[in-house]
Amino acid sequence: MRYALIHATRAVRLNLGAFARESGTHPELVRRFVALGLLEAHQDPSGELWFSRSELAALGRVQRLRAGFSLNYAAIGLVTELLDRIATLEAALRTARVGPAGPPVGTAGQPARRPGG
């Protein structure tokens, strides 16, 4: 069985009410996530919060960490920062391993060792 992680609509930016409806989260909880730095929102001159669609995925990540590991929200902030940093480092490592000729190279420019070889 498959479930969509987010619902796609035409709006690129969502106000607080639309974001809360699309995510199935109470608007006050969304405000708290913004205050804790778990979600990014832009505030217009009138004070209304606006979210990019990518923040729906960020909210889903927060909810999965909370449900799966019973972490408090401060810990979730730390875990998400660490996961983002790991993803960045892994991407840099993949890029560094593929040299100009194409095959993976080791740390001293030597061909990378294969397990068991």
SVG drawing of the C-alpha trace seen along z (x, -y; Angstrom):
<svg xmlns="http://www.w3.org/2000/svg" viewBox="-7 -46 55 57">
<polyline fill="none" stroke="black" stroke-width="0.4" points="0.0,0.0 1.3,-3.5 0.6,-6.8 1.7,-10.2 4.0,-12.0 2.6,-15.4 -0.3,-16.6 0.6,-18.5 -1.3,-21.7 -0.6,-24.7 0.4,-27.2 4.1,-27.7 3.8,-29.5 1.4,-28.6 0.1,-30.8 -0.1,-29.4 -3.7,-28.2 -3.1,-26.5 0.1,-24.9 -1.6,-23.6 -4.5,-22.2 -2.2,-20.5 0.0,-19.0 -2.9,-18.0 -1.3,-20.0 -2.8,-22.6 -1.6,-26.1 -0.4,-26.8 1.9,-23.8 3.2,-25.0 4.0,-28.4 5.8,-26.6 7.9,-24.7 8.9,-27.9 9.8,-29.4 12.0,-26.4 13.7,-26.6 12.3,-23.3 10.5,-24.9 11.4,-28.0 8.8,-30.6 8.9,-34.1 6.9,-36.8 5.3,-39.4 4.9,-43.1 1.5,-42.3 3.1,-39.6 1.5,-36.6 3.7,-33.5 4.4,-32.1 5.9,-28.6 7.5,-27.1 6.1,-23.7 9.4,-22.0 8.6,-22.8 5.8,-20.1 8.5,-17.5 10.5,-19.1 7.4,-18.9 6.9,-15.2 10.5,-14.6 9.9,-16.2 6.8,-14.2 8.5,-10.9 11.4,-11.6 9.0,-12.4 6.8,-9.3 9.7,-6.9 12.2,-7.9 10.1,-9.7 12.5,-12.7 11.6,-16.1 11.5,-19.0 14.9,-20.4 16.5,-17.0 14.7,-16.8 16.3,-20.1 19.7,-18.7 19.1,-15.4 17.8,-17.1 20.9,-19.4 23.1,-16.3 21.2,-14.4 21.6,-17.3 25.3,-17.6 25.8,-13.9 23.9,-14.1 26.2,-17.0 29.3,-15.2 28.2,-12.0 27.5,-14.0 30.9,-15.6 32.5,-12.2 30.8,-10.7 31.9,-13.6 35.5,-13.4 35.6,-9.6 34.8,-10.0 37.9,-11.5 38.2,-13.1 38.8,-9.7 35.6,-8.3 36.6,-5.4 36.6,-5.7 39.9,-6.8 41.3,-6.2 42.5,-8.9 46.0,-9.1 44.9,-9.0 45.2,-5.2 42.4,-3.1 39.8,-2.4 40.0,1.0 37.0,3.2 35.9,5.2 37.5,8.6 40.0,7.6"/>
</svg>
